[in-house]
Amino acid sequence: MGSKYNILFAGGGTGGHIFPAIAVAEKIRDLNPEASILFIGTRDKIESQVVPQNGFNFKPIWISGFQRKLALKNLLFPAKVLVSTLQSLFICMKFKPHLAIGTGAYVSFPAIWGASVMGAKAMLLEQNSYPGIANRLLERRAEQIHISFQDSQKYFREKSKLLLTGNPVRVSSENVSREESLKEFGLNPDKKTLLVLGGSLGARSINNAIKSNIKKLLEINYLQIVWQTGKNYFEELKILENERIIVKPFIKNMSAAYASADLILARAGATTIAEVAALALPVVFAPSPNVAEDHQYKNAKSIADAGACALIKDKQLDERLFPLINELISDDELLKKYRDGIRKFSRPNAAEVIAKSALLLAENRQG
């Protein structure tokens, strides 16, 4: 696998779409250092920052999603689709990809479609139980569709292309000790740590529930908190930081954050589920109600039904947050049960499996 292949990635908008792509790209780079890798995304979303930070080339196109509610920006949507498709074709004419890998979101459609028109093979990664529109539109052009949840199968027509591979993750428990991670955050090794995650943009209801329950949480004198608020909420919440509460807009070193955690409160996005399962961490899921087909709740409920996590509905956060955290953080046996249970949902080798498949597809295209 030492030949020089050109491999295009497209996806973004949120960390849930871009971080699995980076995980696969890193594995491809490990397996074949000669491979040339290019990411296509949007200029104003997370991918424009994190892709170059991880050492990959990035090209932006002019595209944004169609708003489900009435919005003036929808009037520009047809023009954006046309322009972004032409931009993608131009990028592909210069880059000449052997393989194009789409990880979902609106930005992947013109890029993957354009690459396939130019003769590249296509692969899709679907992280969620309910596939996004872009992947459903692109399935006919794909050679393979790698899914993370069994439930996804019923939404695709091309069943022979489906592979239940799991969601690629970048976190690792190797070489990250609890002591080192607590030191990095300036926390006390004699206390238990609650890690609060609301995604890269943040989650208003989770942030509000922590804020309204903060006094009661701090009455648990052996508890300390690492709180990722998301960039949209950091300015209003950073005043709550003290020696037992670390407030961050975004956590870059997630391996260290996970290593510090005795319990996690998080949305039930596909990437978070894959990461906590891979690391076997006890978690309270508070699924977002603002997602297609309520897929976060469905994902989390399947884990909760197996006795492998706790589950709070979004509208119950204020009322149930403190009693549940108070119960769990003091019950080492239940925390161990959650660790052992959620480990069974892990597919830690997903990035490597997908990377090897990608290189084989690229080799066939070159041949």
C-alpha positions as CSV (number, residue, x, y, z in Angstrom):
1,M,0.0,0.0,0.0
2,G,2.9,2.4,-0.7
3,S,1.6,3.9,-3.9
4,K,0.7,7.5,-4.1
5,Y,-3.1,7.8,-4.0
6,N,-5.1,11.0,-4.0
7,I,-7.9,10.8,-1.5
8,L,-10.6,13.4,-1.0
9,F,-12.7,13.9,2.2
10,A,-15.8,15.9,2.4
11,G,-18.0,16.6,5.4
12,G,-18.3,19.0,8.3
13,G,-20.5,21.6,10.0
14,T,-20.1,19.8,13.3
15,G,-17.4,17.8,15.1
16,G,-19.6,14.7,14.7
17,H,-19.0,14.8,10.9
18,I,-15.4,16.1,10.8
19,F,-13.7,14.2,13.6
20,P,-14.5,10.7,12.2
21,A,-13.1,11.9,8.8
22,I,-9.9,13.1,10.5
23,A,-9.6,9.7,12.4
24,V,-9.7,7.8,9.1
25,A,-7.4,10.3,7.3
26,E,-4.8,9.8,10.1
27,K,-5.0,6.0,9.7
28,I,-4.6,6.3,6.0
29,R,-1.5,8.5,6.5
30,D,-0.1,6.0,9.0
31,L,-0.7,3.1,6.5
32,N,0.5,4.9,3.4
33,P,2.5,8.1,4.1
34,E,2.7,8.7,0.3
35,A,-1.1,9.2,0.1
36,S,-2.2,12.8,-0.8
37,I,-5.2,13.8,1.3
38,L,-7.4,16.8,0.7
39,F,-10.5,18.0,2.7
40,I,-13.4,20.0,1.2
41,G,-15.6,21.9,3.7
42,T,-17.0,25.3,4.4
43,R,-15.0,28.4,5.4
44,D,-17.1,29.3,8.5
45,K,-17.5,26.0,10.2
46,I,-15.4,23.9,12.5
47,E,-13.6,22.0,9.7
48,S,-11.8,25.1,8.4
49,Q,-9.9,25.2,11.7
50,V,-9.4,21.6,12.8
51,V,-8.4,20.2,9.4
52,P,-5.3,22.4,9.0
53,Q,-4.6,22.0,12.7
54,N,-4.2,18.3,12.1
55,G,-1.9,18.7,9.2
56,F,-4.2,18.2,6.2
57,N,-4.9,20.4,3.2
58,F,-8.3,22.1,3.1
59,K,-10.3,23.8,0.4
60,P,-13.6,25.6,1.1
61,I,-16.7,25.7,-1.1
62,W,-19.7,28.0,-0.9
63,I,-22.5,25.9,0.5
64,S,-24.9,25.9,3.5
65,G,-27.8,23.8,4.6
66,F,-31.4,24.4,3.7
67,Q,-33.3,25.8,6.7
68,R,-36.4,23.7,7.6
69,K,-38.2,26.9,8.7
70,L,-38.9,29.9,6.6
71,A,-35.7,31.9,6.1
72,L,-34.4,34.4,3.6
73,K,-31.1,32.5,3.2
74,N,-33.1,29.7,1.6
75,L,-33.5,31.9,-1.5
76,L,-29.7,31.5,-2.0
77,F,-29.8,27.7,-1.6
78,P,-30.1,26.8,-5.4
79,A,-27.3,29.2,-6.3
80,K,-25.1,27.8,-3.5
81,V,-25.7,24.3,-4.8
82,L,-24.7,25.3,-8.3
83,V,-21.7,27.3,-7.3
84,S,-20.4,24.6,-4.8
85,T,-20.8,21.9,-7.4
86,L,-18.8,23.9,-10.0
87,Q,-16.2,24.6,-7.3
88,S,-16.0,20.9,-6.4
89,L,-15.6,19.9,-10.1
90,F,-12.8,22.5,-10.4
91,I,-11.0,21.2,-7.3
92,C,-11.3,17.6,-8.5
93,M,-10.0,18.5,-11.9
94,K,-6.8,19.7,-10.2
95,F,-6.5,17.2,-7.4
96,K,-7.6,14.1,-9.5
97,P,-8.9,12.0,-6.6
98,H,-8.8,8.2,-6.8
99,L,-11.3,8.0,-3.9
100,A,-13.7,10.4,-2.4
101,I,-15.0,9.8,1.2
102,G,-18.1,11.6,2.4
103,T,-18.9,11.8,6.1
104,G,-22.2,13.5,5.9
105,A,-23.7,17.0,6.1
106,Y,-24.7,19.3,3.2
107,V,-21.1,20.1,2.2
108,S,-20.4,16.4,1.3
109,F,-23.0,16.2,-1.5
110,P,-21.5,18.5,-4.2
111,A,-18.0,17.4,-3.3
112,I,-18.6,13.7,-3.5
113,W,-20.9,14.0,-6.5
114,G,-18.3,16.1,-8.3
115,A,-15.5,13.6,-7.5
116,S,-17.6,10.6,-8.7
117,V,-18.4,12.4,-12.0
118,M,-14.7,12.9,-12.5
119,G,-14.2,9.2,-12.1
120,A,-13.3,8.8,-8.5
121,K,-14.6,5.9,-6.5
122,A,-16.9,7.0,-3.6
123,M,-17.2,5.8,0.0
124,L,-19.7,7.0,2.6
125,L,-19.5,7.1,6.4
126,E,-22.8,7.3,8.3
127,Q,-22.3,8.0,12.0
128,N,-25.9,8.2,13.1
129,S,-28.7,5.7,13.3
130,Y,-30.9,7.9,11.0
131,P,-28.8,8.7,7.9
132,G,-28.6,12.3,6.7
133,I,-30.0,13.5,3.4
134,A,-26.6,13.9,1.7
135,N,-25.7,10.2,2.3
136,R,-29.1,9.0,1.2
137,L,-28.8,11.0,-2.0
138,L,-25.3,9.8,-2.6
139,E,-25.7,6.0,-1.9
140,R,-26.1,5.1,-5.6
141,R,-22.7,6.6,-6.4
142,A,-20.9,4.9,-3.4
143,E,-18.9,1.6,-3.6
144,Q,-19.2,1.1,0.2
145,I,-21.3,2.7,3.0
146,H,-19.9,2.2,6.4
147,I,-22.5,2.5,9.2
148,S,-22.2,2.7,13.0
149,F,-25.7,1.5,14.0
150,Q,-27.6,-1.6,12.9
151,D,-30.7,0.5,12.7
152,S,-29.3,2.5,9.8
153,Q,-29.7,-0.4,7.4
154,K,-33.5,0.1,6.9
155,Y,-33.0,3.6,5.6
156,F,-30.7,2.6,2.7
157,R,-31.8,1.0,-0.5
158,E,-28.4,-0.4,-1.6
159,K,-28.1,-3.1,1.1
160,S,-25.2,-4.9,-0.5
161,K,-23.0,-1.8,0.0
162,L,-23.6,-1.6,3.7
163,L,-20.8,-2.5,6.2
164,L,-21.4,-2.3,10.0
165,T,-18.0,-1.0,10.9
166,G,-18.6,1.5,13.7
167,N,-17.8,5.1,14.1
168,P,-14.1,6.0,13.9
169,V,-12.7,7.7,17.0
170,R,-9.5,9.5,17.7
171,V,-9.4,9.3,21.5
172,S,-7.1,6.8,23.3
173,S,-6.6,5.8,26.8
174,E,-3.0,4.9,26.1
175,N,-0.3,7.2,27.5
176,V,-2.9,9.4,29.3
177,S,-3.0,8.7,33.0
178,R,-5.7,10.1,35.4
179,E,-3.1,11.9,37.4
180,E,-1.6,13.6,34.3
181,S,-5.0,14.7,33.0
182,L,-6.1,16.1,36.4
183,K,-2.9,18.0,36.6
184,E,-3.5,19.4,33.1
185,F,-6.9,20.8,34.3
186,G,-5.6,21.9,37.7
187,L,-7.9,19.5,39.5
188,N,-7.7,17.6,42.8
189,P,-6.8,13.9,42.5
190,D,-8.7,13.1,45.7
191,K,-12.0,14.2,44.3
192,K,-14.3,12.7,41.7
193,T,-14.7,14.5,38.4
194,L,-17.9,15.1,36.4
195,L,-17.2,15.9,32.8
196,V,-19.9,17.9,31.1
197,L,-20.1,17.9,27.3
198,G,-22.6,19.6,25.0
199,G,-20.9,19.3,21.7
200,S,-18.6,21.7,19.9
201,L,-21.3,24.4,19.8
202,G,-22.7,23.7,23.2
203,A,-26.1,22.7,24.5
204,R,-28.3,25.3,26.1
205,S,-30.5,23.0,28.2
206,I,-27.4,21.1,29.6
207,N,-25.7,24.4,30.4
208,N,-28.8,25.8,32.0
209,A,-29.3,22.7,34.1
210,I,-25.7,22.8,35.4
211,K,-26.0,26.5,36.1
212,S,-29.3,26.2,38.1
213,N,-28.0,23.1,40.0
214,I,-24.4,24.3,40.6
215,K,-24.8,25.1,44.3
216,K,-26.3,21.7,45.1
217,L,-23.6,20.0,43.0
218,L,-20.9,21.8,44.9
219,E,-22.4,20.6,48.2
220,I,-21.1,17.2,47.2
221,N,-17.8,18.0,48.7
222,Y,-15.8,15.3,46.9
223,L,-17.1,16.4,43.4
224,Q,-15.3,18.6,40.9
225,I,-16.5,19.6,37.4
226,V,-14.9,20.0,33.9
227,W,-17.5,21.8,31.9
228,Q,-17.3,22.3,28.1
229,T,-19.9,25.0,27.5
230,G,-19.5,25.3,23.8
231,K,-18.3,28.6,22.2
232,N,-21.8,30.0,22.1
233,Y,-22.3,30.0,25.9
234,F,-18.8,30.4,27.3
235,E,-18.8,34.2,27.8
236,E,-22.0,34.0,30.0
237,L,-20.8,31.0,32.0
238,K,-17.1,31.5,32.6
239,I,-17.8,33.6,35.7
240,L,-18.9,30.4,37.4
241,E,-15.3,29.0,37.3
242,N,-13.5,28.3,40.5
243,E,-11.1,25.8,42.0
244,R,-13.6,23.0,41.6
245,I,-15.2,24.1,38.3
246,I,-13.1,24.3,35.2
247,V,-15.1,26.1,32.4
248,K,-13.9,25.7,28.8
249,P,-15.5,26.8,25.5
250,F,-14.0,23.8,23.7
251,I,-11.7,21.0,24.9
252,K,-8.9,20.2,22.4
253,N,-7.3,17.3,24.3
254,M,-10.3,15.0,24.7
255,S,-8.2,12.1,25.7
256,A,-7.1,14.0,28.8
257,A,-10.6,15.1,29.5
258,Y,-11.9,11.6,29.3
259,A,-9.0,10.2,31.4
260,S,-10.0,12.7,34.2
261,A,-13.7,11.7,34.3
262,D,-15.4,9.5,36.8
263,L,-18.8,10.3,35.3
264,I,-19.8,12.1,32.1
265,L,-22.9,14.1,31.3
266,A,-23.3,14.5,27.5
267,R,-25.5,14.7,24.5
268,A,-26.0,11.4,22.7
269,G,-24.3,12.3,19.4
270,A,-22.7,9.4,17.5
271,T,-19.1,10.5,18.1
272,T,-19.6,10.9,21.8
273,I,-21.2,7.5,22.0
274,A,-18.4,5.9,20.1
275,E,-15.7,7.6,22.2
276,V,-17.2,6.7,25.6
277,A,-17.8,3.2,24.5
278,A,-14.3,2.8,23.2
279,L,-12.9,4.1,26.6
280,A,-15.6,2.2,28.7
281,L,-16.7,5.3,30.6
282,P,-19.9,5.7,32.7
283,V,-22.2,8.3,31.2
284,V,-25.5,10.1,31.6
285,F,-26.9,10.8,28.2
286,A,-29.2,13.8,27.7
287,P,-30.2,13.4,24.0
288,S,-30.8,16.5,21.9
289,P,-34.5,16.8,20.9
290,N,-33.5,18.9,17.9
291,V,-32.3,16.2,15.6
292,A,-33.8,14.3,12.7
293,E,-36.1,11.4,13.7
294,D,-35.0,11.9,17.3
295,H,-32.1,9.6,16.5
296,Q,-30.0,10.7,19.6
297,Y,-32.8,9.5,21.9
298,K,-33.1,6.2,20.0
299,N,-29.3,5.6,20.1
300,A,-29.1,6.4,23.9
301,K,-32.2,4.3,24.7
302,S,-30.7,1.2,23.1
303,I,-27.7,1.6,25.4
304,A,-29.8,2.4,28.5
305,D,-32.1,-0.6,27.8
306,A,-28.9,-2.8,28.0
307,G,-28.2,-1.3,31.5
308,A,-25.1,0.4,30.2
309,C,-25.9,4.1,30.8
310,A,-28.3,6.5,32.5
311,L,-30.7,8.5,30.4
312,I,-32.4,11.8,31.0
313,K,-34.9,13.4,28.6
314,D,-34.0,17.0,27.7
315,K,-37.1,18.4,29.3
316,Q,-36.3,16.6,32.6
317,L,-32.8,17.9,32.9
318,D,-33.5,20.7,35.5
319,E,-35.5,18.4,37.7
320,R,-33.6,15.1,37.5
321,L,-30.0,16.3,37.1
322,F,-28.9,16.7,40.7
323,P,-30.6,13.6,42.2
324,L,-29.1,11.4,39.4
325,I,-25.6,12.8,39.6
326,N,-25.7,12.6,43.4
327,E,-26.8,9.0,43.2
328,L,-24.3,7.8,40.5
329,I,-21.1,9.6,41.7
330,S,-21.3,7.9,45.1
331,D,-22.2,4.4,43.7
332,D,-18.9,2.7,42.5
333,E,-20.7,-0.6,41.8
334,L,-23.2,1.1,39.4
335,L,-20.4,3.1,37.7
336,K,-18.5,-0.2,37.1
337,K,-21.7,-1.7,35.7
338,Y,-22.0,1.1,33.2
339,R,-18.3,0.8,32.3
340,D,-18.6,-2.9,31.6
341,G,-21.9,-2.5,29.8
342,I,-21.0,0.3,27.4
343,R,-17.7,-1.4,26.4
344,K,-19.9,-3.9,24.5
345,F,-21.0,-1.2,22.2
346,S,-17.5,-0.3,21.1
347,R,-15.8,-0.9,17.8
348,P,-12.4,0.6,18.5
349,N,-10.8,-0.5,15.3
350,A,-13.3,1.2,13.0
351,A,-10.8,3.9,11.7
352,E,-8.2,1.3,10.8
353,V,-10.8,-1.0,9.1
354,I,-12.2,1.9,7.0
355,A,-8.7,3.2,6.2
356,K,-7.7,-0.2,4.8
357,S,-10.9,-0.4,2.7
358,A,-10.3,3.1,1.4
359,L,-6.7,2.2,0.3
360,L,-8.0,-0.9,-1.5
361,L,-10.7,1.1,-3.3
362,A,-8.1,3.7,-4.3
363,E,-5.8,0.9,-5.6
364,N,-8.6,-0.5,-7.7
365,R,-9.4,2.9,-9.1
366,Q,-5.7,3.5,-10.0
367,G,-5.5,0.1,-11.6
